[in-house]
Amino acid sequence: MPYQLGEGTRRAALRWLEHLHRADIPRLRALFTHHPDYADLTPAQYAEALTWLKKAGMLSGEACLAGDVTEADSGESGSSSRHSLWTAASAERRARTGAAGEQELLALLRRYGARSVVQVSALSDTYGYDLKVMTATEQRIHLEVKATTDPTRLVVHLTRHESDVMREDAAWILGAVLLGEDSRALSVATVSREWLGSVLPADQSSAGRWESVRLAVPAHALSPGLRAADGERAVPPVALLSPTAWGMRDFSDVRVRKPTLSLRQATSAAGGLM
């Protein structure tokens, strides 16, 4: 029986076909993911549509090759010149990692007493953050989540829109979560707003405008756990794997322990995930 595309995925496929003659795949992915005019469909729908178009032979070799090769994430030294092949499957893996990271932080926030947690990323990409939080002491947190499975270094991609929201919104924070093979949170950290502000690029002229930036976050820009802008710790440090994830050393108040009960199991007993 032929594979049936959902309505949203069919619309995403038509959108790819409409725009691929104007720009390559990475540029269109950024456009579809971050521009509010295209937020009616999800990144997963765009990825599924692209996979289907390739399998159906509806993309020319030129279109595929023009967008599939991207610079691989390298270490902070920047000495690596490796390149990797971008595929819809790898994009879906990154999307799954990001979604799992949001769910783990959502569960942790509830576990540690947050009065409310709303996953606004499920509603729209226009917020500029993923989770809207009211802490136990009624402090607002607008949490942008970046998830990774690499414990050795933290590399994040920040969009222009997320950066603009950070500059204007005092409640905005960037939280990073390290996930294990079972998508459980192994370590959590807050990225310094001051550091972010010091390294974000600036437009050099009206003829050019940056839309996305790749940042290799140093250990000194990380604070264990999740901290609100006023310093309140909404989630204590989590160090199930190692107290030195991403080079962090400030875990004096954390006891490294073996994972026992699944975080999702623990939170489901207290009311479940959103």
Rosetta blueprint (number, residue, H / E / L):
1 M L
2 P L
3 Y L
4 Q L
5 L L
6 G L
7 E H
8 G H
9 T H
10 R H
11 R H
12 A H
13 A H
14 L H
15 R H
16 W H
17 L H
18 E H
19 H H
20 L L
21 H L
22 R L
23 A L
24 D L
25 I H
26 P H
27 R H
28 L H
29 R H
30 A H
31 L H
32 F H
33 T H
34 H H
35 H L
36 P H
37 D H
38 Y H
39 A L
40 D L
41 L L
42 T L
43 P H
44 A H
45 Q H
46 Y H
47 A H
48 E H
49 A H
50 L H
51 T H
52 W H
53 L H
54 K H
55 K H
56 A L
57 G L
58 M L
59 L L
60 S L
61 G H
62 E H
63 A H
64 C H
65 L H
66 A H
67 G H
68 D H
69 V E
70 T E
71 E E
72 A L
73 D L
74 S L
75 G L
76 E L
77 S L
78 G L
79 S L
80 S L
81 S L
82 R L
83 H E
84 S E
85 L E
86 W L
87 T L
88 A H
89 A H
90 S H
91 A H
92 E H
93 R H
94 R H
95 A H
96 R H
97 T H
98 G H
99 A H
100 A H
101 G H
102 E H
103 Q H
104 E H
105 L H
106 L H
107 A H
108 L H
109 L H
110 R H
111 R H
112 Y L
113 G L
114 A L
115 R L
116 S E
117 V E
118 V E
119 Q E
120 V H
121 S H
122 A H
123 L L
124 S L
125 D L
126 T L
127 Y L
128 G L
129 Y L
130 D L
131 L E
132 K E
133 V E
134 M E
135 T L
136 A L
137 T L
138 E L
139 Q L
140 R E
141 I E
142 H E
143 L E
144 E E
145 V E
146 K E
147 A E
148 T E
149 T L
150 D L
151 P L
152 T L
153 R L
154 L E
155 V E
156 V E
157 H E
158 L E
159 T E
160 R H
161 H H
162 E H
163 S H
164 D H
165 V H
166 M H
167 R H
168 E H
169 D L
170 A L
171 A L
172 W E
173 I E
174 L E
175 G E
176 A E
177 V E
178 L E
179 L E
180 G L
181 E L
182 D L
183 S L
184 R L
185 A E
186 L E
187 S E
188 V E
189 A E
190 T E
191 V E
192 S L
193 R H
194 E H
195 W H
196 L H
197 G H
198 S H
199 V H
200 L L
201 P L
202 A L
203 D L
204 Q L
205 S L
206 S L
207 A L
208 G L
209 R L
210 W L
211 E L
212 S E
213 V E
214 R E
215 L E
216 A E
217 V E
218 P L
219 A H
220 H H
221 A H
222 L E
223 S E
224 P E
225 G L
226 L E
227 R E
228 A L
229 A L
230 D L
231 G L
232 E L
233 R E
234 A E
235 V E
236 P L
237 P L
238 V L
239 A E
240 L L
241 L L
242 S L
243 P L
244 T L
245 A H
246 W H
247 G H
248 M L
249 R L
250 D L
251 F L
252 S L
253 D L
254 V L
255 R L
256 V L
257 R L
258 K L
259 P L
260 T L
261 L L
262 S L
263 L H
264 R H
265 Q H
266 A H
267 T H
268 S H
269 A H
270 A L
271 G L
272 G L
273 L L
274 M L
